[in-house]
Amino acid sequence: MSVPLMLFVTPGMVIALIDHMLGGEDVVAVEDDYRYSDVERALYKRIVEYMTGTLKDGFSNYVSIDFSVEHVEENQPWSRM
């Protein structure tokens, strides 16, 4: 049985994580209408895949569950529905 799960990560958090991964400063300002570059989008997907892996590890003592990333959506208004 497959049940969808939506994971929302704010753009500010994603950009801060990407900036940290690339060795940048820890203070990053992100505007509300920010659009990710192709490189940022690829790193964003890797971050989400890592997060889903840690979710699986976190639940492994309680239930056998497999999380997978099917789609990464950047359109915030769509994700609020």
C-alpha positions in Angstrom: 0.0 0.0 0.0 1.3 3.4 -0.9 0.3 6.5 1.0 1.5 10.0 -0.2 3.3 12.3 2.3 4.0 15.9 1.7 7.2 17.4 3.2 7.4 21.2 3.2 10.8 22.8 3.4 10.9 26.6 3.4 13.1 28.2 0.7 15.1 30.0 3.3 16.0 26.7 5.0 16.9 25.0 1.7 19.1 27.9 0.6 20.8 28.0 4.0 21.5 24.3 3.8 22.8 24.6 0.2 25.0 27.6 1.2 26.4 25.6 4.1 27.0 22.6 1.8 29.0 24.8 -0.6 31.1 26.4 2.2 29.3 29.8 2.3 28.4 32.0 5.2 25.7 30.9 7.6 23.5 34.0 7.0 21.4 34.0 3.9 18.5 36.3 3.0 15.9 34.9 0.7 13.1 36.9 -1.0 9.5 35.6 -1.1 9.5 35.2 -4.9 12.9 33.4 -5.0 13.5 31.0 -7.9 16.0 28.1 -7.6 18.8 27.7 -10.2 19.3 24.3 -11.8 22.2 23.5 -9.4 20.1 24.6 -6.4 17.2 22.4 -7.6 19.5 19.4 -7.9 20.9 20.0 -4.4 17.4 20.6 -3.1 16.4 17.1 -4.3 19.5 15.5 -2.7 18.6 17.3 0.6 15.0 16.0 0.4 16.2 12.5 -0.4 18.5 12.6 2.6 15.7 13.8 4.8 13.4 10.9 3.7 16.3 8.5 4.4 16.5 9.8 8.0 12.7 9.5 8.4 13.0 5.8 7.4 15.8 5.4 10.0 13.8 7.2 12.6 10.8 4.9 12.2 12.7 1.7 11.7 12.4 0.6 15.4 8.6 0.9 15.2 7.4 0.0 11.7 8.8 -1.2 8.4 8.3 1.7 6.1 9.9 3.0 2.9 9.9 6.6 2.0 10.7 7.7 -1.6 10.8 11.1 -3.4 8.5 11.1 -6.4 8.4 14.9 -7.1 9.9 18.1 -5.8 7.6 21.1 -6.2 8.8 24.6 -6.0 5.5 26.4 -6.4 4.5 27.4 -2.9 0.8 28.3 -3.6 0.3 24.9 -5.1 1.7 23.2 -2.1 -0.7 25.1 0.2 -3.8 23.4 -1.3 
